Amino acid sequence: MNRNSKRREALLYHAKPTPGKIQVVPTKKYATQRDLSLAYSPGVAEPCLEIVKDVNNVYKYTAKGNLVAVITNGTAVLGLGDIGPEASKPVMEGKALLFKIFADIDVFDIEIGTKDIDAFIETVKNIAPTFGGINLEDIKAPESFEIERRLVEELNIPVMHDDQHGTAIISSAALLNALELADKEIQAIKIVISGAGSAALACANLYVLLGVHLDNIIMFDKEGVLSADRKDLSPLQRKYCKGTKGIQLKEALVNADVFLGLSAGNILSADMLLGMAANPIVFAMANPIPEIDYNVAIETRKDIIMATGRSDHPNQVNNVLGFPYIFRGALDVRATKINEAMKMAAVRALAALAKESVPEQVNIAYGEMKLVFGREYIIPKPFDPRLITMVAPAVARAAMESGVALQPIHDWEKYEEELLERLGSDNKMVRLLTNRAKTDPKRVVFAEADHLDVLKAAQIVLEEGIGFPILLGNREVILELKDELGFDAEVPIYDPKTKDEDSRRLRYAEMYWKTRQRRGISLLDAQKWMRERNYFAAMMINEREADALVTGYSRSYPSVVKPMMQLIGKAPGISIIATTNMMMTNRGPMFLSDTAINPSPTADDLAKIALMTAKTVKMFGMEPVIAMVSFSNFGSSANESASKVRESVAYLHKYYPDLIVDGEIQADFALNHDMLKTKFPFSKLAGKKVNTLIFPNLESANITYKLLKELYKVDSVGPIMLGMEKPVHIFQLGASVEEMVNMAAVAVVDAQEKHKRLKNLDIKF
């Protein structure tokens, strides 16, 4: 994508359909006059009076306890510098979004129009009663140090400047684990730091608390080493004036154990790296270009332990590993501040988590067979669902032990359950899906690429590294649309109807005819069908000239399924094809089957659909918990529809006893944890969080998923084809660009899985 196209897409993302990235939504009922009279006058007076009696009641009756302010004056925004408060607002909204999706913390972003330290502090103090915590963001040093110091002292709620402490906490966890792997004692190591800004100073301060000797740290800024003769240094920088006047970075690095870079790209050469001690630890965290290229570094030193700020290399030092969970823990015990004990607790929790067995969901997300603690895995991955239950409780405990918690936690098991419930509030699974696809992109045929939205989806798939598109359709139309989109990358384009494809089309027809000539298909029929893009695309898959296929945007589902069944068919051992939709609900991903294929499945069919869906749920790294839904509960009706569900469940219980499945059960009981446990404690679903629903017929499944999608704006990935021999997936008619991109990612992951199975069977492909 050219720069103008990227710029346009970024601007559209922030502007449409609603400007900005966050909104305020009600948490109470407001439909009736009674509701409104409770929400506002006269009912609202009651909580006001309770807060007058005891100001701490504000946490009981308002949103203060889960509300954080992300505050800036826009003086040091990302790599953009001093761009002002208004221009910084999109970044602050982005930070608000991260708080919400990773830790379910609500945020108001506050942009303050002053560079005066006293005025800034006074403004924050005046609005502090609104919030349970303050996250300072993108404020330039050295002002940021004084602002944070005074606000921590003068306010009785948690305050943290994440630009400083976030990086310090994550890199400290990485340092502890790297030192263990390098077999080095923290008290004896020599550290060279390139960068003397807020993040670098915070890192150095935390390293000293961990045990690094102050005299063993040499720090550089753009003017050179921090030495005692420098007159341009702040009091905080003077703490690190240990370097010899005139010493250069290369000299300082001789026999150094650790290099920490928070400065500029490509300032650390391979020659400098060679001068470091054995098992050198290099944290090159300048973004987007590290202080030394990752590939250069690992080729130069085979014994290196390296981390960067980038997601495309191992050991990403990413602040999202810290700040959401640190504030979560602090808020949950109503901490009056975030102190050093709480930061150290976060450090040690992150370091410990990297040593534990990694859930399959995380391995799948990162395309790994098995992530194991070692040189390429010294800190957890950002998508690890255990972060919230490891870091937040550690921070909360530290707050309690250090005497800054006003509302201690007594039932830690219940607290962990509450934290896990918060994980269901975002669409992590889509990010996991696309991230996994990117680990091994495949060739994906877009069979209707002469439609603007389909082509746009293909463009995103290519630019995001999800897959390599192959475009089918009218060549002239595709080229015109590519120009309109600024899609200037060279990708294969095929038009099955043109003479240019005569040879390929005739070859495909011949191959298809040979497989079906004894089943009523003539060569002439085969040649005619190969002019149709879906037949042509299916043969590309059969002939291994593409890895996966997505289609269906402009045609009805049955008309698209037909050629796929004729040319590709079912996987070995599969007797029925079905579909599932992964719905991104506020309780987490929910799989709904069968949403597109079988109008009235039998009991046997339902069992097979359940088993295929379970396999797909596992493919996404989740343990399937399946409710076979009906209008009745456990034999309360003798109706044929309910009976077949009951019969299907009996079969699964007998032959697949380890599968967590039960029914027939009504949807509300299946999804309401307390109702199910109270009314049907004997059920295999009792005490479990259902994530899969199998419906008794196509009608109920299709209506349910479309109602969820339209009424509640629930994102959907699907229908995902189950049981096909090869990776073929069909869009719903008129699918959105986002839905098509997600389906392409599903197709890539499906291709990865099928490729892996063929490899395990030693089948050449």
C-alpha positions in Angstrom: 0.0 0.0 0.0 1.4 3.4 -0.9 1.7 6.1 1.8 -1.3 8.1 0.6 -3.5 4.9 0.8 -2.2 4.0 4.3 -2.8 7.6 5.4 -6.3 7.5 4.1 -7.1 4.2 5.7 -5.7 5.4 9.1 -7.8 8.6 8.9 -10.9 6.6 8.0 -10.4 4.2 10.9 -10.4 7.1 13.4 -13.2 9.0 11.7 -15.8 6.4 10.7 -18.4 5.4 11.5 -18.1 7.4 14.7 -15.2 9.8 15.4 -12.7 8.4 17.9 -12.2 5.0 19.5 -14.0 5.1 22.8 -17.5 5.9 24.1 -19.5 6.1 27.3 -22.2 3.5 27.7 -24.8 3.1 30.5 -24.4 0.2 33.0 -27.9 0.5 34.4 -31.4 0.1 33.0 -32.9 3.3 31.7 -36.0 2.1 29.8 -38.8 3.3 32.1 -39.6 6.5 34.0 -38.9 4.6 37.2 -35.4 3.8 36.0 -34.7 7.4 35.1 -36.0 8.6 38.4 -33.5 6.3 40.1 -30.7 7.2 37.8 -31.2 10.9 38.3 -33.6 13.1 40.3 -35.0 12.3 42.9 -33.4 8.8 43.4 -29.8 10.0 42.8 -29.9 12.0 46.0 -29.7 8.9 48.2 -26.2 7.8 47.1 -25.1 11.5 47.2 -26.1 11.6 50.9 -24.3 8.3 51.7 -21.1 9.7 50.1 -21.5 12.9 52.3 -21.6 10.7 55.4 -18.5 8.7 54.2 -16.5 9.8 51.2 -15.3 6.2 50.7 -18.9 5.4 49.6 -18.1 7.0 46.3 -16.5 3.6 45.4 -19.7 1.8 46.3 -22.1 4.0 44.4 -20.2 5.3 41.4 -17.8 4.1 38.7 -14.7 5.8 40.4 -13.2 2.5 41.4 -12.8 1.2 37.9 -12.1 4.5 36.2 -8.6 5.7 35.2 -7.6 9.0 33.7 -5.0 8.8 30.9 -3.5 12.3 31.1 -1.0 14.2 28.9 0.0 17.6 27.7 1.2 16.2 24.4 4.8 17.2 24.8 6.4 13.8 24.0 4.0 11.8 21.9 5.4 8.5 20.6 7.9 9.4 17.9 6.1 12.6 17.1 7.5 14.8 19.8 5.7 18.0 21.1 2.6 18.0 19.0 0.2 19.5 21.6 -2.8 18.3 23.6 -5.3 18.1 20.8 -3.1 16.2 18.4 -2.2 13.8 21.2 -5.9 12.8 21.8 -5.9 9.9 19.3 -3.0 8.3 21.1 -4.6 8.7 24.5 -7.8 7.2 23.2 -5.7 4.3 22.0 -4.2 3.9 25.4 -7.8 3.9 26.8 -8.7 1.1 24.4 -5.8 -1.0 25.6 -6.8 -0.5 29.3 -10.3 -1.7 28.4 -9.5 -4.7 26.3 -6.7 -6.1 28.4 -8.0 -5.4 31.9 -11.6 -4.2 31.6 -10.6 -0.8 33.0 -12.7 2.2 32.0 -10.8 5.3 30.9 -11.4 9.0 30.3 -8.6 10.5 28.3 -7.6 14.1 29.5 -5.5 16.4 27.4 -4.3 19.4 29.3 -3.3 22.6 27.5 -0.3 23.7 29.6 3.4 23.1 29.8 3.7 24.7 33.1 4.5 22.1 35.8 2.5 23.8 38.6 -0.5 24.4 36.4 -0.5 20.8 35.1 -0.2 19.4 38.6 -3.0 21.7 39.9 -5.3 20.7 37.1 -4.8 17.0 37.7 -5.3 17.4 41.5 -8.5 19.3 40.9 -10.0 16.6 38.7 -8.6 13.6 40.7 -11.8 13.1 42.8 -13.4 11.7 39.6 -10.9 8.9 39.2 -9.6 5.7 40.9 -6.2 6.1 39.3 -4.1 8.4 37.1 -1.9 7.2 34.2 0.4 9.9 33.0 1.4 9.6 29.4 3.7 11.2 26.8 5.0 14.0 29.0 8.5 15.1 28.2 11.4 14.8 30.6 12.6 16.2 32.9 9.2 17.7 33.7 7.6 14.3 33.8 9.7 13.3 36.8 8.6 16.3 38.9 5.0 15.9 37.8 4.8 12.3 38.8 6.7 12.8 42.0 4.4 15.5 43.3 1.2 13.8 42.2 2.2 10.6 43.9 2.9 12.5 47.1 -0.1 14.8 47.0 -2.9 12.4 45.8 -4.4 9.4 47.6 -5.0 7.3 44.4 -2.5 5.3 42.2 -0.5 7.5 39.9 2.1 6.1 37.4 3.9 7.6 34.4 3.8 4.5 32.1 6.4 5.7 29.7 8.9 5.4 32.5 7.8 2.6 34.7 6.1 0.3 32.1 9.3 -0.2 30.2 11.3 -0.5 33.4 9.0 -3.2 34.8 8.9 -5.3 31.7 12.6 -5.1 31.0 13.4 -5.8 34.6 11.5 -9.1 34.4 13.4 -9.9 31.2 16.7 -9.0 32.8 16.1 -11.4 35.8 15.4 -14.3 33.4 18.2 -13.4 31.0 20.7 -13.4 33.9 19.5 -16.8 35.0 20.0 -18.2 31.5 23.4 -16.5 31.2 24.4 -17.8 34.7 25.3 -14.3 35.9 24.9 -12.7 39.3 23.0 -9.4 39.2 25.4 -7.8 41.7 28.4 -8.4 39.5 27.1 -7.4 36.0 28.2 -4.3 34.1 25.4 -2.5 32.2 25.8 0.1 29.4 22.7 2.2 28.7 22.1 4.2 25.5 19.5 6.8 26.3 19.0 9.0 29.4 15.4 9.9 29.1 12.5 9.0 31.4 12.3 5.4 30.4 16.0 4.8 30.5 16.3 6.4 34.0 13.3 4.4 35.3 14.9 1.2 34.0 18.2 2.0 35.7 16.5 2.9 38.9 14.6 -0.4 39.0 17.7 -2.4 38.0 19.4 -0.9 41.1 16.6 -1.9 43.3 16.9 -5.4 41.9 20.6 -5.5 43.0 22.6 -3.9 40.2 25.5 -1.8 41.7 25.1 1.8 40.8 28.9 2.0 40.0 28.4 -0.7 37.3 26.0 1.4 35.2 27.4 3.6 32.4 24.8 5.8 30.7 24.9 7.7 27.4 22.7 10.3 25.8 22.9 11.9 22.4 25.7 14.2 23.7 27.8 11.3 25.0 28.5 9.7 28.3 26.9 11.1 31.5 30.0 12.4 33.3 30.5 14.7 36.3 31.8 17.6 34.1 28.4 17.8 32.2 26.5 21.0 33.0 23.3 20.0 31.0 22.1 17.2 33.1 19.0 17.0 35.4 19.4 16.0 39.1 18.0 12.5 38.2 20.5 12.1 35.4 23.4 13.2 37.7 22.9 10.0 39.7 24.4 8.1 36.8 27.4 10.4 36.2 29.8 7.5 36.5 31.2 7.4 33.1 34.7 8.6 32.3 34.8 11.9 30.4 35.3 11.3 26.7 34.6 7.5 26.7 32.8 6.3 23.6 30.0 3.7 23.5 32.3 1.1 21.9 34.9 1.4 24.7 32.2 1.3 27.4 30.8 -2.0 25.9 34.1 -3.9 26.2 33.3 -6.8 28.6 29.9 -5.3 29.4 27.3 -7.9 30.3 24.2 -5.9 29.4 23.3 -3.3 26.8 20.1 -1.4 27.3 19.0 0.7 24.3 16.3 3.3 24.6 17.7 5.7 22.1 18.0 5.5 18.3 18.2 2.8 15.6 21.4 1.2 14.4 23.9 2.8 16.9 25.2 -0.6 18.1 27.4 -2.2 15.5 28.3 -5.9 15.2 31.9 -4.9 16.1 30.7 -3.4 19.4 28.7 -6.5 20.1 31.7 -8.7 19.6 33.4 -6.7 22.4 30.8 -7.6 25.0 31.3 -10.4 27.6 30.2 -14.0 27.1 26.4 -14.5 26.9 25.7 -10.8 26.3 22.3 -9.5 27.1 21.1 -7.0 24.6 17.8 -5.1 25.0 17.6 -3.0 21.8 14.3 -1.2 22.3 14.3 1.8 20.0 11.2 1.6 17.8 10.6 1.0 15.0 14.3 0.4 14.3 16.3 -1.2 17.1 19.8 -0.1 18.1 21.0 -3.2 16.3 19.2 -5.3 13.8 17.9 -8.6 15.4 19.2 -10.8 12.6 22.6 -9.1 12.6 22.9 -9.5 16.3 22.1 -13.2 16.5 24.4 -13.9 13.5 27.2 -12.0 15.2 26.9 -13.6 18.6 25.4 -17.1 18.9 25.5 -16.8 22.7 23.4 -13.6 22.7 20.1 -13.2 24.7 18.2 -10.4 23.0 15.0 -8.5 23.4 13.5 -5.7 21.3 10.4 -3.6 21.3 9.1 -5.2 18.1 6.5 -7.9 17.8 8.2 -9.7 14.9 11.1 -10.8 17.0 11.3 -13.0 20.1 11.2 -11.3 23.5 9.2 -8.2 22.8 9.4 -5.7 25.7 5.8 -4.4 25.4 4.3 -2.1 28.0 0.9 -3.8 27.6 2.4 -6.7 29.6 2.3 -4.3 32.6 0.2 -1.2 32.9 -3.3 -2.8 32.5 -2.7 -5.4 35.2 -0.8 -3.1 37.5 -3.7 -0.7 37.6 -6.1 -3.6 37.8 -4.5 -4.9 41.0 -4.1 -1.4 42.4 -7.8 -0.5 41.8 -9.1 -3.8 43.1 -7.6 -3.1 46.6 -8.2 0.7 46.4 -4.5 1.3 46.7 -3.5 4.9 47.6 -0.4 4.7 45.3 1.6 2.5 43.1 4.8 2.0 45.1 8.1 0.3 44.5 6.9 -2.9 46.2 4.0 -3.1 43.8 6.3 -2.5 40.8 8.7 -5.2 42.0 5.8 -7.6 42.5 4.8 -7.0 38.9 8.4 -7.7 37.8 8.7 -10.9 39.7 5.2 -12.1 38.5 6.1 -11.5 34.9 9.5 -13.3 35.3 7.8 -16.2 37.0 5.1 -16.5 34.4 7.7 -17.0 31.6 8.9 -20.1 33.4 5.5 -21.8 33.6 4.1 -24.2 31.0 2.6 -22.2 28.2 -1.1 -22.7 27.4 -1.9 -24.3 24.0 -3.9 -21.1 23.1 -0.6 -19.1 23.3 1.4 -21.6 21.4 -1.3 -21.6 18.7 -1.4 -17.8 18.6 2.3 -17.6 17.9 2.6 -20.5 15.6 4.9 -22.4 18.0 5.0 -26.1 18.7 5.9 -25.4 22.3 7.1 -22.1 23.8 9.6 -23.0 26.5 11.6 -20.8 28.9 14.9 -20.1 27.2 16.9 -17.5 25.2 14.0 -16.8 22.8 11.3 -16.8 25.5 12.3 -14.8 28.6 9.1 -12.7 29.0 5.5 -13.7 28.5 3.7 -13.0 25.2 1.1 -10.1 25.2 -1.7 -12.5 24.3 -1.1 -14.8 27.3 -4.5 -15.0 29.1 -2.7 -15.7 32.4 -1.3 -12.2 32.7 -4.3 -10.8 34.4 -4.4 -13.6 37.0 -0.7 -13.5 37.7 0.2 -9.8 37.6 -2.9 -8.2 39.1 -3.0 -10.4 42.2 0.7 -10.0 42.8 0.3 -6.2 42.6 -2.7 -6.3 44.9 -0.9 -8.5 47.5 2.1 -6.1 47.4 -0.2 -3.1 48.0 -1.8 -4.9 51.0 1.6 -6.0 52.4 3.1 -2.5 52.0 0.2 -0.9 53.8 -1.3 1.2 50.9 -4.5 -1.0 50.3 -7.7 0.4 51.7 -9.9 -2.5 50.6 -7.9 -5.8 51.1 -8.9 -8.9 49.2 -9.7 -11.9 51.4 -11.0 -14.5 49.0 -8.2 -14.9 46.4 -9.9 -17.7 44.5 -13.0 -15.7 44.0 -10.8 -12.7 42.9 -9.1 -14.8 40.3 -12.5 -15.9 39.0 -13.6 -12.3 38.7 -10.4 -11.5 36.8 -11.1 -14.3 34.3 -14.6 -13.1 33.8 -13.1 -9.7 32.7 -11.2 -11.5 29.9 -14.4 -12.1 28.0 -15.0 -8.5 27.3 -12.9 -8.1 24.1 -12.1 -9.8 20.8 -8.7 -11.3 21.7 -9.5 -14.3 19.6 -9.5 -12.3 16.3 -6.1 -11.0 17.2 -4.9 -14.5 18.1 -6.3 -15.8 14.8 -4.6 -13.3 12.6 -1.4 -13.5 14.6 -1.3 -17.3 14.1 -2.0 -16.9 10.4 1.0 -14.5 10.1 3.3 -17.2 11.4 3.0 -19.2 8.2 1.1 -17.3 5.5 -0.5 -19.3 2.7 -1.7 -18.6 -0.9 -5.4 -17.7 -0.7 -7.6 -17.6 -3.7 -10.2 -14.7 -3.7 -12.7 -16.0 -6.2 -14.6 -12.7 -6.6 -11.8 -10.2 -6.6 -13.6 -7.9 -9.2 -15.8 -6.7 -6.3 -14.3 -3.7 -4.5 -14.8 -5.0 -0.9 -13.4 -8.4 -1.8 -10.3 -6.8 -3.3 -10.0 -4.5 -0.3 -10.0 -7.6 1.9 -7.3 -9.2 -0.3 -5.2 -6.1 0.0 -5.4 -6.1 3.8 -4.6 -9.8 3.9 -1.4 -9.1 1.9 -0.4 -6.0 3.8 -1.0 -7.5 7.2 1.1 -10.6 6.3 -1.9 -12.9 6.8 -1.6 -14.6 3.4 -0.6 -14.2 -0.3 -3.8 -13.4 -2.4 -4.5 -14.9 -5.7 -7.2 -12.8 -7.5 -9.9 -14.3 -9.7 -12.3 -12.2 -11.9 -12.4 -9.7 -14.7 -8.8 -8.6 -15.1 -9.6 -5.1 -16.4 -12.0 -4.5 -13.5 -9.6 -5.8 -10.9 -6.8 -3.5 -12.3 -9.1 -0.5 -12.2 -10.2 -1.3 -8.6 -6.6 -1.8 -7.5 -5.7 1.6 -8.8 -8.7 3.1 -7.0 -7.6 1.4 -3.7 -3.9 2.2 -4.1 -3.3 -1.5 -4.1 0.0 -1.4 -6.1 1.5 -4.7 -5.0 2.0 -7.3 -7.7 -0.2 -10.3 -7.1 -1.4 -13.1 -9.5 -4.7 -12.3 -11.4 -6.6 -14.9 -13.3 -9.7 -14.5 -15.4 -11.1 -18.0 -16.1 -13.2 -16.8 -19.1 -10.4 -15.4 -21.2 -8.1 -17.0 -23.8 -5.1 -16.3 -21.6 -6.3 -19.1 -19.3 -7.2 -21.6 -22.1 -4.3 -23.9 -21.3 -4.9 -23.9 -17.5 -8.7 -24.2 -17.9 -8.4 -27.2 -20.3 -5.9 -28.9 -18.0 -8.2 -28.4 -15.0 -11.1 -29.7 -17.0 -9.2 -32.8 -18.0 -8.1 -33.5 -14.4 -11.7 -33.1 -13.2 -13.2 -35.2 -15.9 -10.8 -38.1 -15.1 -12.0 -38.2 -11.5 -15.7 -37.9 -12.4 -16.1 -39.6 -15.9 -17.8 -42.6 -14.4 -20.2 -40.5 -12.4 -22.0 -38.8 -15.3 -19.6 -36.0 -16.1 -18.6 -35.4 -19.7 -15.4 -33.7 -20.8 -17.5 -31.0 -22.4 -19.3 -30.4 -19.1 -16.0 -30.1 -17.3 -14.7 -27.6 -19.8 -17.8 -25.5 -19.5 -17.7 -25.5 -15.7 -14.0 -24.4 -15.6 -15.1 -21.1 -17.1 -16.9 -20.4 -13.8 -14.6 -18.9 -11.2 -15.7 -21.1 -8.2 -15.0 -24.3 -10.2 -11.7 -22.8 -11.5 -10.7 -21.8 -8.0 -11.5 -25.2 -6.5 -9.3 -26.9 -9.1 -6.5 -24.5 -8.1 -6.7 -26.0 -4.7 -6.9 -29.5 -6.0 -3.8 -29.0 -8.1 -2.0 -27.4 -5.2 -1.5 -24.1 -7.1 -3.1 -22.4 -4.1 -3.4 -23.4 -0.5 -6.8 -22.0 0.5 -10.0 -20.6 -1.1 -12.5 -18.0 0.0 -15.6 -17.1 -1.9 -19.3 -16.4 -1.7 -19.5 -12.6 -1.4 -21.8 -12.1 -4.4 -23.8 -15.4 -4.5 -26.1 -17.4 -2.4 -24.5 -19.9 0.0 -26.1 -23.0 -1.6 -24.9 -22.1 -5.1 -21.3 -21.7 -3.9 -21.3 -24.8 -1.7 -22.3 -27.0 -4.7 -19.1 -26.7 -6.8 -17.0 -27.1 -3.6 -18.7 -30.4 -2.8 -18.4 -31.6 -6.4 -14.7 -30.8 -6.8 -13.3 -31.0 -3.3 -15.7 -32.9 -1.1 -15.4 -34.2 2.4 -12.3 -35.1 4.4 -11.6 -38.8 4.8 -13.8 -40.4 7.4 -16.3 -37.5 7.3 -19.9 -38.2 6.3 -21.4 -34.7 6.8 -20.4 -31.1 6.1 -21.4 -28.4 8.5 -20.4 -24.8 9.6 -19.8 -23.0 12.8 -19.7 -19.3 13.5 -17.4 -17.9 16.1 -19.2 -15.0 17.8 -17.2 -12.4 19.8 -19.5 -11.9 22.7 -18.9 -10.0 25.9 -18.4 -13.3 27.7 -15.7 -14.4 25.2 -15.8 -16.3 22.0 -18.9 -18.5 21.4 -19.1 -21.1 18.7 -22.6 -21.7 17.1 -23.3 -24.7 14.9 -24.6 -25.5 12.3 -25.3 -22.1 10.8 -25.4 -22.7 7.1 -25.6 -26.3 5.7 -28.0 -28.8 7.3 -31.7 -27.8 7.5 -32.8 -30.7 9.7 -30.0 -32.8 11.1 -30.6 -36.2 12.6 -29.4 -37.2 16.1 -26.4 -38.9 14.4 -25.7 -35.7 12.4 -25.9 -33.5 15.5 -23.3 -35.7 17.3 -21.0 -35.4 14.3 -21.5 -31.7 14.1 -20.6 -31.4 17.8 -17.4 -33.5 17.3 -16.3 -31.4 14.3 -17.1 -28.2 16.2 -15.1 -29.4 19.2 -12.1 -30.0 17.0 -12.4 -26.5 15.6 -12.7 -25.0 19.1 -9.5 -26.8 20.0 -7.8 -25.5 16.9 -8.2 -22.0 18.4 -6.6 -23.2 21.6 -9.8 -23.5 23.7 -11.3 -26.4 25.6 -14.7 -27.0 24.1 -17.6 -26.8 26.6 -20.7 -27.8 24.6 -24.4 -27.2 25.2 -26.7 -29.1 22.9 -29.6 -26.6 23.0 -33.3 -27.0 22.6 -36.6 -25.6 23.9 -36.7 -28.1 26.7 -34.4 -29.2 29.6 -33.3 -32.8 30.2 -36.3 -34.7 29.1 -39.0 -32.2 29.9 -40.5 -32.6 26.5 -41.2 -35.7 24.3 -41.2 -33.6 21.1 -39.2 -35.1 18.2 -36.8 -32.2 18.0 -35.9 -32.3 21.7 -35.7 -36.1 21.6 -33.1 -36.2 18.8 -30.9 -33.7 20.8 -31.3 -36.0 23.9 -30.4 -39.0 21.8 -27.3 -37.3 20.4 -26.1 -36.3 23.8 -26.5 -39.9 25.0 -24.3 -41.1 22.1 -21.6 -38.6 22.9 -21.6 -39.4 26.6 -21.2 -43.1 25.8 -18.5 -42.9 23.2 -16.8 -39.7 24.0 -17.0 -39.5 27.8 -14.1 -37.0 28.1 -15.9 -34.5 26.0 -17.6 -31.8 28.1 -21.1 -31.8 26.5 -24.6 -32.0 27.8 -28.3 -31.4 26.9 -30.9 -31.1 25.8 -30.9 -27.7 27.5 -32.5 -24.3 27.1 -30.1 -21.6 26.0 -30.6 -19.4 29.1 -29.8 -22.3 31.5 -26.7 -23.2 29.4 -25.3 -19.7 29.6 -26.4 -18.7 33.1 -23.8 -20.2 35.4 -25.9 -19.8 38.6 -29.2 -21.0 37.1 -27.6 -24.1 35.8 -25.8 -25.0 39.0 -28.9 -24.5 41.1 -31.4 -26.2 38.9 -29.3 -28.9 37.2 -26.3 -29.6 39.4 -26.0 -33.1 37.9 -25.1 -31.7 34.4 -21.6 -32.0 33.0 -21.9 -28.3 32.3 -22.5 -27.3 35.9 -19.6 -25.1 37.1 -18.3 -24.7 33.5 -18.4 -21.8 31.2 -20.2 -22.9 28.0 -18.4 -21.7 24.8 -20.2 -23.8 22.2 -23.8 -24.2 21.3 -25.1 -26.9 18.9 -28.6 -26.2 17.6 -31.2 -28.7 16.7 -31.7 -27.3 13.1 -30.3 -24.8 10.6 -33.2 -22.4 11.2 -32.5 -21.8 14.9 -28.7 -21.6 14.5 -28.8 -19.2 11.5 -31.5 -16.9 13.1 -29.5 -16.8 16.4 -26.2 -15.8 15.0 -27.7 -13.2 12.7 -29.8 -11.7 15.6 -26.7 -11.5 17.7 -24.8 -9.9 14.9 -27.3 -7.2 14.0 -29.0 -6.4 17.3 -26.0 -6.4 19.5 -23.3 -5.7 16.9 -21.5 -8.9 17.9 -18.6 -9.6 15.6 -18.7 -12.9 13.8 -16.1 -15.1 12.1 -17.7 -17.5 9.8 -19.5 -19.6 8.7 -16.3 -21.7 9.1 -16.6 -24.9 7.0 -16.3 -28.1 9.0 -15.4 -31.5 7.4 -14.0 -30.4 4.0 -11.0 -32.2 2.7 -9.2 -28.9 1.8 -9.2 -25.4 3.1 -12.4 -23.9 1.5 -14.4 -21.3 3.3 -17.5 -19.4 2.1 -18.6 -15.9 3.0 -22.1 -15.0 3.8 -23.7 -13.0 1.0 -22.6 -9.3 1.2 -20.0 -10.0 4.0 -18.1 -6.9 5.3 -14.4 -6.3 4.5 -13.5 -7.2 8.1 -15.5 -10.4 8.0 -13.7 -11.4 4.8 -10.3 -10.7 6.2 -11.1 -12.8 9.3 -12.4 -15.6 7.1 -9.2 -15.5 5.0 -7.2 -15.8 8.3 -9.4 -18.8 9.2 -8.6 -20.3 5.8 -4.9 -19.8 6.3 -5.0 -21.4 9.8 -7.0 -24.3 8.3 -4.4 -24.7 5.6 -1.6 -24.7 8.2 -3.4 -27.5 10.1 -4.1 -29.6 7.0 -0.6 -29.1 5.8 0.7 -30.3 9.2 -1.5 -33.4 9.1 -0.2 -34.3 5.6 3.3 -33.8 6.7 2.8 -36.1 9.7 1.4 -38.7 7.4 4.5 -38.3 5.2 2.4 -37.4 2.2 4.2 -35.3 -0.3 2.5 -32.0 -1.3 
